[in-house]
Amino acid sequence: MHPVLVVDDEAAIRTALEQILTYESYRVLTAPGGGEALAILEDEKVDAMLLDVKMAGMDGFEVLDHIRDMGLDLPVIVASGHGNIETAVEAVKKGAYDFLEKPLDRSRLLLTLANSLSHHQL
């Protein structure tokens, strides 16, 4: 069972993603913001992360910078409802595995997550 960290400041999105991923047999951890996510990463082994870009306090790009500074090697899928090509390019430059637009398409999310885990294991 792969542990996946879902980071989003909207509780409804965290809950929906947790339900979807739990149903698909992932072990789901959630965080409402970047600081909480980084604290979880210090204590837990996580195989992948779903990360919102626009969050109060520490945004998703800052979280990506901290993950790199911590030397963690995990696939991060960045999502945003305010995304555009520039946002997607910035996310990938900062180390994200992929960028998805909100609202998230369930099938695309699950495929991207499975691919990121397979690619990372190679």
ABEGO torsion letter per residue (X at the ends): XBBBBBBBABAAAAAAAAAAAAAAGBBBBBBABAAAAAAAAAABBBABBBBBABBBEBBAAAAAAAAAAAGBBBBBBBBBAABBAAAAAAAAAAGBABBBBOBBBAAAAAAAAAAAAAAAAX
